[in-house]
Amino acid sequence: MGNNQNDLYDLEAGDILYDSIEGIFGVLCSRKLEFRYSKMRHDDYGEEVSHLAVWKIYWGPNDFSRYTESSLFKMIDSNRLTLFKP
C-alpha cells in the first residue's frame, strides 16, 4: 500500500461511510496520530518510524467511535464499509 496508506483512499474529515452490515451511515470527523514508534530496519542502518492514525467517526446521536486508519482500509477493502466523497 505504499508508505502513506492514507493516499490509497484519501480519507478526509467530512467523508461518509456506509456500514453494509449495520445498515448505517457515518461521517469521518477527525484524524489524530495517537502513537509514534520506531523499530530497527532489517538492514541495521537505521530506524523506521511508524504512526498509528485514529479516526473519530460520528454514527448517530451521541455515537462517536474511534477506528484505526488501517482497520478502516481493511473494512473498505472487504466491502464492509463503502466510502462516499461529498
Long-range contacts (C-beta under 8 A, 24 or more apart in sequence): 1-73, 5-69, 5-70, 5-73, 6-31, 6-53, 6-69, 8-73, 9-72, 9-73, 9-76, 9-83, 10-85, 11-55, 11-69, 11-72, 11-83, 12-85, 14-86, 15-83, 15-84, 15-85, 15-86, 16-83, 16-84, 16-85, 16-86, 17-57, 17-72, 17-81, 17-82, 17-83, 17-84, 18-81, 18-82, 18-84, 19-59, 19-80, 19-81, 20-79, 20-80, 20-81, 20-82, 21-80, 24-59, 24-60, 25-59, 26-57, 26-58, 26-59, 26-65, 27-57, 27-58, 28-55, 28-56, 28-57, 29-55, 29-56, 29-57, 29-58, 29-64, 30-55, 30-56, 31-55, 31-56, 31-69, 32-56
